Amino acid sequence: MPMLGAFLTPHPPILLPEVGKGREREISATGRAMEEAAREVARWYPEVLIVSSPHTILYGDYFHIAPGRGAAGSMAAFGAPQVRLEVAYDAPLREEILRRAQNAGLRAGTLGQRDPDLDHGVVIPLYFLRKAGVNCPIVRMGLSGFSALDHYRLGQCVAEAVEALGRRAVFVASGDLSHKLKADGPYGFAPEGPRFDEAVTQTMESGNFLEFLTLDPALCERAAECGLRSFQIMAGALDGLAVQPRLLSHEGTFGVGYGVALFPVTGRDDTRRYAAAGEQIRKERLAVRRAREDPWVRLARLSLETYLRQGHTLQTLPENLPAELTDRAAGVFVSLHKEGRLRGCIGTIAPTEENVAKEIVHNAVSAGTRDPRFPPVRAGELDRLEYSVDVLGCPEPVDSPALLDPRQYGVIVSYGRKRGLLLPDLDGVDTVEEQVAIARRKGGIREEDPYTLQRFKVVRHL
């Protein structure tokens, strides 16, 4: 039996009366929509719920699916320990999903569980579903740092497993929308916040899940979104199925977007298979970007590709490089992105080579092979990488954070021999406080240390 449908749900703790203590009335439209959706799901008579949550254990290179026979969780962290749920896990379905995921080349499993308790991204939708009479086993899964298409493919594995075992299943995609809808919200405002919410709610209304796979990663990062990857798994679980999309509500009262939607399955529809179209759009975007690369970026790409494919550093610089590359020296940072996510970034504050070109050659290889935050880039990844090169201007000391601007200036935080640097105009870094804190942590500098600040400009090549 194919999937019965999906429930796209937010998870604000304040939505529960036991936590909100009256403030839940400020998002009453969300509460009413959650109740309506839960009652509808109850009428589908599911035998199992597959629940994805951004707050379940997340790894950059692994899909974690909760092991064991079951789990419990409460809202104690939000002042309501009396709200407590216990669930049983559908172990045979979990194992079938994992078998199919591994056969599809996805890294997924039950290893690495740090906390067996149900997170609030799971507890809150289950709270409403239990009240509506839905009390069946679940499979609980986290998100990952993998691509949008990999999340979609995991959803396809879910649907295949559900059909193979004959389960009556509903996918519960837990996730808030943008966290940056209002200046007075807990995360502040970014213009990308409302744009993200508009794009996602339009997709909830239309049911065109291709949009979930092709949203601009920079827009998503600057919007500080929460649930998109959860929605991508859900889209894969409904691959090839006709749905009747119903956007039940959308609110941003507290500066965070809360969307509630239902997608009951009405039959099969082979035109609603989005993986190939999503991959084609990704390739086309990458081709356009590569066609626009300037000599700085082309040199960075050539350097890493030569190292990984031929086993040695680039020995001879390309001919006819601009004089700005060959006639001056400067610090350079090379950044790598894959599927919109950082894959490596290494640089030098001051020049270590005789010119910018050789600085790029050295740092491009380091970004791909020596960034301690990531495993070394493999040759098979090269065709999916995007490069940027930042050429640093001379740092200048500043005696106050008021003279910083995270869009215009990078920052160097120094204390003794410790230094931490952060480049300017990075997605998701919107305030001076965030910029300084990240740079300080990168340098291993404590907040109470009497550190000094420098700022610098860059010329960014994409």
N, C-alpha and C positions, 0 to 999 in steps of 0.2 A: 504493500500500500504506500502511495507517495505521501509526502508531507501534507498535513491538513491546512497549514498556513503559518503565519508568523505574527508576532506581537512585538512592535518596536516601542521601547519604554525608557523613560528617564529614571533617575534614581536619586532625587533630592531627599535627604533624610527629613527635612522640615515638612515634607508632604504627609508624614505620618502624624496623626494627632498626638500620639504619645511623645513625640519629639517636638513638634511645632508648637504645642500648647496654645493654639489659637492662631498662630501665624500661618498655618496651612491654609487658612481662608484667603490669604493673599495670592495663592495659586490654586484657587478653587476649580478653575477650568481644567487644570491638569488632574486634580483629584477626581473630578467627575468623569473625565475621559478614561482614567485608569480603571475606575469601577465599571464603566461601560465595556471597555475592552476585556476585562477579566470575565464579565458575565458572558460575553460573546465566545471567548475561548472555552468556557465551561460548556457551552452548547455544542462545541465540536467533540466533546468526550475524548480528550487525549489520553493515551496510555503512558506517554513520556514527554517531558519537556527537555529540549536542548537549550541551555542557557549560556550565553557568552557575556562576559563582563570585563570592562577595562580595569576593574579592581581585583579580579582574580590574578593569580601569579602571572607575571608577564616577563618573557625573556626576549632578547633581541633576535635570537637564532633558533627558537624552539617554540612550538605550540604546546602549552601545558594543559592536560586534561586531568581533572582531579581523580586520584586513585581511591581505592577502598570501597567499602560497602555503603557508606553514607557519611553525612556530616551534619553539624549544627552551626547555627550562627545567631547573633543577637544584635540589637542596636545599643548595646551597653556603651560603646564609644561615643554615642550621641545622647547619653543621658537617659536611655530608656531600656534598661536590662530586661524589663518585663516583656519586651517584644523579642521573642525567641522562637526560632523555627528549627525543626529537624527534617532532614530529607534522606531518602534512600537513593542510591545511585543505581542506574541500569547498567550493570557491569557488562553483560553480553553486548549491548549496543555500543558501549564505550570501546570495547575491544575490537568490534567490527569497524568502527570509525577509524581507530588507530591503524588497523591492518590495511584499510584502503588508503589512508593518508600516506603511510609508508610506501605502499606500492606506487603511489602517485609521485613519489620523490619528495614528499614534505617531511620535514623534521618535526615529529610530534610524538608525545608519550606522556607517561605519568611520573617521570622522574623530577626531582628538584622541588618537591612541595615543601615550602617553608612554613606555611600556616594552613592547617586543614579546615579552619573555620570558614563558614560561608561569609563572603564579603557583602557590604551593603548594596552593591550593584546586583546581587542575587536576591538578598533578603527582601528588598523593597518590592520588586515585581511579584515575588512569591507571596508576600503579605496580602496583596490585592487578589491574587489568584486563589489563595486559600480561603479568603472570605467569600469568594464566589463559588467555592466547592471543588476547586481543582486541587487534588491531593495525590499526585502520582509521582513515580520516581523521576529523577532528572539525570542528565549528563551535564557536567559543568566544565566550561573551557575558558581559558584566557586568550588574550591577543598576543601578538608578537611584533617584532621589528621587520618582518617580511613584507613583501610588496602587497599592493591591493589585490593583484591577481592571485597571489598565494593564499590570501584570506578567502577569496572567492572559491578557489579550488578546495580548500578545507570544507567549505559549505557544501560543495558538490559531493565530497566524500560522506558528509553527514547524510545527505539525501539518499545516496546509494545504499548506505548501511541501513537506514530506516526502511527502505523498500525491500532490501534483502531479508530482513528479519520480520517484515510484515507489521511494523509498529504503527499505531496511530500517534503521530508526533507533531508537536508544535515547536517552532523555533522562537525563543525569547531573546531578542537582541537588546541588551541593556546598554544605555549610553546617553549621556547628556549631549547637547550640541555645543555651540561656542561658549566659552567662559569670559568673553570680552565684549559684552553687549552694552554696558553702561559704565560711565566714568566713576559713579559711586558704588559700583559692584565690587566684590572682593578681589577681582583680578584686573580692574580697570577697563578701559575702552580701547578698542582698535577698530578702524573702519572695516577691516576684514571680518569682524565678528558678525554684524548683521548680514553681510554678503554671504557668509557661509550658511547661516541659518536659512536665508532665503533660498539658496540653492538646494539645501537638503530637504526643506519642507516641500519645495516644488517637486522633488523626486518622490517624496512620500505620497504626494497627491497623484502624480502621473504613473507611478510604478515603473518608470524607466530606470532600472537599476544600473544601466551603463553609466549613469551620472555618478553613482557612488564610486565607480572604478576610475573615473577620469577627472575628478576634481583636482585643481592645481595644488600640489603639495605645499607651495609657499603660502597660498591662501589659508590652507588648513592649519599650518603651523602658526601663522600670525593670529589666527582666530582662536588659538588654544582650544581646539576641538577635543572632545572626549570620546565619542562613541563611533566614529566613522568606520573603524576597522571591524567593530562588532556588526555594523550594518552590512559591511562587505561580506562577512561570513554568511549572514542571513540571506543576502542576495544569491549567493552560491547555493544555499540550501533550497532555494526556490527556482533553480536553474531549469528552464524548459517547462515551467508550469505557468498556466494562466492564473492571474490573481485579480481580485477586485480591491484596488487600493482605497483605503479610507484614512485620511488624516483627521484625527479626532480633536486635536488641540495643539497649540503652540503658544508658549508664554516665555517671557524673559524678565519677569518682575524683579528678580534679584540680580540681574546682570548675567545670568547663565540661561542658555536656551534649553527649554524642556519641550520635547515633541513626543506625541503619542499617536501611533498609527497601527492599523490592522491590515493584514494582507491575507484574507481567506483564499484558499486555492479553489478554483472553479473548474479545473481540467488541465489538460496538457497543451502546450504551445511551444513548438520548436523555434519560433521566431524570438523567444525570450531566452536565448542562450548568449550570454554576453562576454564570455572569456575571450573568444577569438577577436571580437571587435575591440575589446579593451586592449589586447596585446597589439593590435594593428595601430590604434591611436597612440599607444606608448612609443612604438617604433617611429611613427611619423613625427611625433614631437621631438624625439631624440635626433632624428635626421635633420630637422629644421635647425635645432640648436647647433649641431655639428657644422652645418653649412655656414653658420654665422661666426664660428670660432675665429678669433684673431691670432696673430703669430705667438703671443704669450701662451694662450691656451693650447694651441696646436703643439707647441714645444713640450708642454707638460704631458700631454697625451702620448706623444712620440716617445718621451723619456721612459714612462712607466711601461708602455707596450713593448719597447725594445728590451727592457730589463726582464720582463716576465716571459716574453716569447723567445728571446734569443739568449737569455742568461747572462747578459753583461750590460753595463752602463753605456749609454750613448757616448760614442767616442768622438764623433765629429758633429759639430753644429750644422744645421741646415744652412744653405746659402741664402743670401739676400735677406737676412734678418734686419729689422729696423735698428737704427743706431741706438735707440733707447734701450735695447736689449744687450748690445755688445759694447757700448762705450761708457756705461756707468755701472756702479755697484749699488746695491740696496738690499735691505732685508726683504724676504719674499715668503709668503704663505701659499701653499697649494692645498686646495680642498677638493675632495672627491665626494660625490653623491651618487647613490644608487636608488632608483625608484623614489626619488624625492627625499631620501634620508641620508644623513651624513655617513660616509663609509671610511673616511680618514682625513686628517688635516694635520700637517706638519709645516713648520716654518722657522724662520730665523728673524730675530728682532733687528739685528745688524748684519751687514754682509759678511759672509765667510768665503766667498768665491770672488774671482776677479771681475765678474760682471753679472748682470741680472740673468742673462741666459743660462750661465752655468749654475747660478743659484736655483733657478727653476728646475734644471736637470736633476740636481741633487735632491731637492725637496719634494719633487714629484715622486721619485722612487721611495723616499722616506714616508710620504703620506700613504702610499699603497702598501708598504711592507713593515713599517716600524711604529705606527701609531699604537700605543699599548692598549687603547680602548677597544680595538678591533682585531680580529684575526687577519693575517696578511691576505691581500687581494689575490684571488686565483685567476689564472689566465682565462678561464671560462666566463669570468665576470666582466672582462674588459669592454666588451661591446655594449654593456648596459650602464657604463659609468658616465657621469657628467663631471666636468672639471671647472674650477675657477681659480684664478691666480690673483693674489693681492700683493701689490708692490707698495712697501711701507715708506711713508715719509719719515723725517727725523722726529723722534719723540721730543716733547717739550714738557717740563714739569708744570703741575698745577697745584695750587694750594687749597683748592676747595672742589668738592664734587659738583658744585653749582656751575663750574666751567666745563663740565662734561656734557656730551650729547650722544647717546648710543647709536643714533642714526648717522651722525657726521664724523664722530671720532671713535677710534679704538682706544683701549685703556691698558696701561701696564701698572700693576700693583707690585710694589717692592718692599721687602723687609729683610735687611741684611743681605744674604746671598740668595734669598728666595725671590722669585719673580713669577707672576702669573699674567698672561696676556689674553685679551679678548678682542677680536676684530669688530669693526663697526657694522651696523646695518645687517644684523643677523635675525633670521626669523625667530620669533618668540622671545626676543630680548628687547623689551620696550621701555624700560626705565633705567636711570643711572644706577639705582640701588641694585637691580638685577645684574647689570653689567659688572659692577664692582664686585659683587658677591661671587659671581661665577669666576671672574679672574682671580680673586683672592683664593678661592678654593683650589683652582688649578695650580696655584703656586704653593699650596700647603700653608697658607698664611691664615692665622686665626683672626677673628673679628676684633679681638682686644689688642692685637699687636699694633704698635705704632707705625703702620705702613705709610709709604708715600705713593703719590699718583703721578703718572705721566699720561699724556694723550698724544695721539698721532692720527694723521689722515692716511688713507690708502687710495691707490688707483686700482679699481677692481676690473679684472678682465674675465668675461664670461664666454 
